[in-house]
Amino acid sequence: MNGQASLRAFSRQRSVARKLALQALYRWQINECPWQDLVQEFAAAEDMPRADAQYFRELLEAICASHAELDERLAPLIDRSPALLDPVEHAVLLIGLYELAHRPDVPYRVAINEAVTLAKRFGATDGHKYVNAVLDRAARELRPDEH
């Protein structure tokens, strides 16, 4: 596989990991459990063989462990309490905010684009516009040199 094809495959695996993390975090918001249970539960997911399983696990572990801190960072960027957000948009914002705050290897445009794509696919009709606006504000604060 050449470099470009390898990069595209890596990118697709990360995208699938984010999609599965969104689904797991949605479930976690509805019925909280240890993140390890989610990893085990989603290990048998149909898409898991196409996902970056290590990244999926990292997202769940980090977001579940630091969701209060992430919600504190999120609160000034949104127009309501994080607890009042739609669970899909909340999960998408947690993933995007985590990547912006803790994964400098993920370019801010990639973090925002991936979040918007997930919100379009799984969220409310115009939820992706809200996600885009919130994460753009977050990127300006967290990545001023990159934005």
C-alpha positions in Angstrom: 0.0 0.0 0.0 1.4 3.4 -0.9 1.5 6.3 1.5 -1.7 8.0 0.4 -3.7 4.7 0.4 -2.3 3.9 3.8 -3.3 7.4 5.1 -6.9 7.0 3.7 -7.2 3.6 5.4 -6.0 5.0 8.7 -8.4 7.9 8.4 -11.4 5.5 7.6 -10.5 3.4 10.7 -10.5 6.5 12.9 -13.8 7.6 11.4 -15.4 4.2 12.2 -13.9 4.4 15.7 -15.5 7.8 16.3 -18.8 6.5 15.0 -18.7 3.5 17.4 -17.6 5.8 20.2 -20.6 8.1 19.5 -22.9 5.1 19.8 -21.2 3.8 23.0 -21.3 7.3 24.6 -24.9 7.7 23.6 -25.7 4.4 25.4 -23.5 5.5 28.3 -25.5 8.7 28.8 -28.8 6.7 28.8 -27.5 3.9 31.1 -24.2 4.8 32.8 -21.7 2.0 33.3 -17.9 1.5 33.5 -16.2 2.4 30.2 -14.7 -1.1 30.2 -18.2 -2.6 29.8 -18.8 -0.4 26.7 -15.5 -1.6 25.2 -16.5 -5.2 25.8 -20.1 -4.6 24.6 -19.0 -2.9 21.3 -16.1 -5.4 20.6 -18.7 -7.5 18.8 -20.1 -4.5 16.8 -20.5 -5.2 13.1 -18.2 -2.3 12.3 -15.5 -3.0 14.8 -13.3 -5.0 12.4 -13.1 -1.8 10.2 -12.4 0.5 13.2 -9.2 1.6 14.9 -10.1 -0.4 18.1 -7.3 1.2 20.1 -8.6 4.7 19.3 -12.1 3.6 20.1 -10.9 2.4 23.5 -8.9 5.6 24.1 -11.9 7.8 23.3 -14.2 5.9 25.7 -11.7 5.7 28.5 -10.7 9.3 28.4 -14.2 10.8 27.8 -15.9 8.7 30.5 -13.1 9.5 33.0 -13.1 13.2 32.2 -16.7 13.9 31.2 -17.2 16.4 34.1 -14.1 18.4 33.0 -15.1 18.2 29.3 -18.6 19.5 30.3 -17.0 22.3 32.3 -15.1 23.3 29.1 -18.2 22.9 27.1 -20.5 25.0 29.3 -19.3 28.5 28.3 -19.4 27.5 24.6 -23.1 26.5 24.6 -26.4 28.1 25.2 -27.7 25.7 27.8 -26.4 23.2 30.4 -24.5 20.3 28.9 -27.0 18.0 30.8 -29.8 19.5 28.6 -28.1 18.7 25.3 -29.5 16.1 23.0 -27.6 12.9 23.8 -26.3 12.5 20.2 -25.1 16.1 20.0 -23.6 15.8 23.5 -21.7 12.7 22.6 -20.4 14.3 19.4 -19.3 17.4 21.2 -17.5 15.4 23.9 -15.6 13.5 21.2 -14.7 16.7 19.3 -13.8 18.6 22.4 -11.6 15.8 23.7 -9.8 15.6 20.4 -9.3 19.4 20.3 -8.1 19.5 23.9 -6.1 16.3 24.2 -5.1 15.1 20.7 -2.9 17.7 19.0 -2.0 15.0 16.4 -5.6 15.4 15.1 -5.8 18.6 13.1 -8.6 20.9 14.4 -10.3 20.8 11.0 -10.4 17.0 11.1 -11.9 17.0 14.6 -14.6 19.5 13.6 -15.3 17.8 10.2 -15.6 14.4 11.8 -18.0 15.7 14.5 -20.2 17.5 11.9 -20.3 14.4 9.8 -21.5 12.3 12.8 -24.0 15.0 13.8 -25.4 15.0 10.2 -25.7 11.2 10.2 -27.1 10.6 13.7 -28.3 13.9 15.1 -31.3 16.1 14.8 -32.0 17.9 11.5 -29.8 21.0 12.1 -27.7 19.6 14.9 -24.6 19.6 12.8 -24.8 23.4 12.5 -24.8 23.7 16.3 -21.9 21.2 16.6 -19.9 23.1 14.0 -20.4 26.4 15.7 -19.6 25.1 19.2 -16.5 23.2 18.1 -15.3 26.2 16.0 -15.4 28.4 19.2 -13.6 25.6 21.1 -10.9 25.4 18.4 -10.3 29.2 18.6 -9.7 28.8 22.4 -7.8 25.5 22.5 -5.8 25.8 19.2 -5.3 29.5 18.6 -2.1 29.0 16.7 -3.7 26.4 14.4 -7.1 28.1 13.9 
